[in-house]
Amino acid sequence: MNLTLYGYDDEWIAVDCGMMIRQDLPNSPLQVPNTDTLAALNIAPKALYITHGHEDHIGAVAWLWPKWNCPIFATPLAAGLLRHKFAEHQLSSAAIQVVEPGDAMETGPFTLRYLPVTHSIPESCAIIMQAGDYRILHTGDWKLDASPLIGSPINAAQFRALAPVDLLVGDSTNAPMPGHSGSEGDVAKALARTLKQCTGRVVVSCFASNLARVLAIGLAAQACGRRVSLMGRSMERMVSVAKGLGYLDDFPALVPSHDLGYLPAKEVVIIATGSQGEPRAALQRLAQRRHPFVDLEQGDSIIFSAKAIPGNERPIEQLKTRLGQLGVSIFDEMNHPELHATGHPAEDELRKLYQWVRPKTLLPVHGEARHQAAHQEIASRLGISAPLAPVNGDMLVFDSQGLRCEARHPQPPCIVNQNSVVAHPGLDGGSHTTTQRGSLFLALPVTATDTGWCRIGRLMLDASGASPLDEDSFSEWLDDQLEEIEADTLADLRQALQPRLIHWLANHLQHMPEVHLQIMATEMPSSAPLSSDT
């Protein structure tokens, strides 16, 4: 979720403030950084600096900024997106200050400059900062792309002029990947070739923020004689803001989705959100035939022009299964890797940047533990000190003695629920309610299958004194959870199901009852077909 704080002489600044989607929880709520540690340590940033406009870097600002009320510095695109978010939250956007790539500014003891880098969204920047005698380069997300389609390649001379830097806080996402990442220019050519081969309606799903990809799809569609339509609120918003800034001047005229039914399928390209299997995104509605204006059919094609984010593999596979049942052709990173290029640096790019800026010490961030470990190994081979890989909640000290972890503060996850930030449901293993709000006794008979767990027979439910409960929807939700949860034992199944159960009940009942869950192993009937009604 990318919230990093830098402190010097008891004055602090923050860099980025993102969120993530918890697809493992019912209704896929948003998760935002936990700021309890900051409050306990009396840390309040004097300014918030945004490196770029991706949701994992700006998504939590509107939720958390009211606790700080500090100036927010962002480049024009990110600032435009933030203003939309603030308007939705009925917040004044006066604190949002636009900076151009290359600008310098000061906050307390910190002097900072925005340095433009290439990434999968325009106006991405690294930040070079100085406090006291220390110079730190916070890379943000970046890559080396010789033909980025939107914007200019990285200015190598500008980064060579920084050398040497004391500490580099660097992107580890693709550190285990050898070689060099692909170029957006090459992806644009591959998209054009693929669209020419397709005969029916084409739906291309990509990240809304990847404006270079959106532009490439639009231009390829136009070259093939196809009309373009957008699906998904985030896609429509991103394109609207980008057009206002002049990034999509060459983009073809759009067809409203409610007019698509009047066009022959062979003349249609739809750019849709939902490449990560998000349950409420446009692609999911198309897969479930719930879109009001378009029904996919055999002969249509779906192009996934995005890589699966770690943790989203299961919902993406479920989405592709639903699409396959409709008889559409699927192009993805497995069978057509040329249709996507990552926005993060591979090993050769990391080496090149570090040869330019010559960091003395590396702090590997972003990605998972294995990505950070690979990043440390690269640094070691280059003679760069990389003594630790941080985890959320680490208080790190960088001084004349080097880099070390001073304290580790637990970070219980926080989710957004009904416009407020609350503790992750089920962290205490139960509810805080009393029997005054009723009791719910649930006996769940299950059996193990080759793919997971399955409910057998009727749901045994006693909701004495609790709010009214829609048993049919509750049963359907339980069946979906049993299908999704990976657990080897009944104890593991109970541990995984309990917090989800509490969260579902909290969202569907007026008052939260005291919950008693019992899971029982049952044999699969051998002679009768499985039914939830018998």
Secondary structure, DSSP 4 states (H G I P E B T S, - for coil): ---EEEEETTEEEEE----EE-TTSTT--EEE---HHHHHTT---S-EE-----HHHHTTHHHHGGGT---EEE-HHHHHHHHHHHHHTT---TTEEE--TT-EEEETTEEEEEEE-B-SSTT-EEEEEEETTEEEEE--S-B--S--SSS----HHHHHTT-S-SEEEEE-TTTTS-S----HHHHHHHHHHHHHH--S-EEEE--TT-HHHHHHHHHHHHHTT-EEEEESHHHHHHHHHHHHTTTTTTPPPBPPGGGGGGS-GGGEEEEES-TT--TTSHHHHHHTT--SS----TT-EEEE-SPPPTT-HHHHHHHHHHHHHTT-EEE-TTT-GGG---SS--HHHHHHHHHHH--SEEEEESS-HHHHHHHHHHHHHTT-B------TTEEEEEETTEEEEEEE-----EEEETTEEEEPTTTTSS-S--GGG-EEEEEEEEEE-SSSEEE-S--EEE-TTSPP--HHHHHHHHHHHHHH---SSHHHHHHHHHHHHHHHHHHH-SSPPEEEEEEEE-PPPSSS---TT-
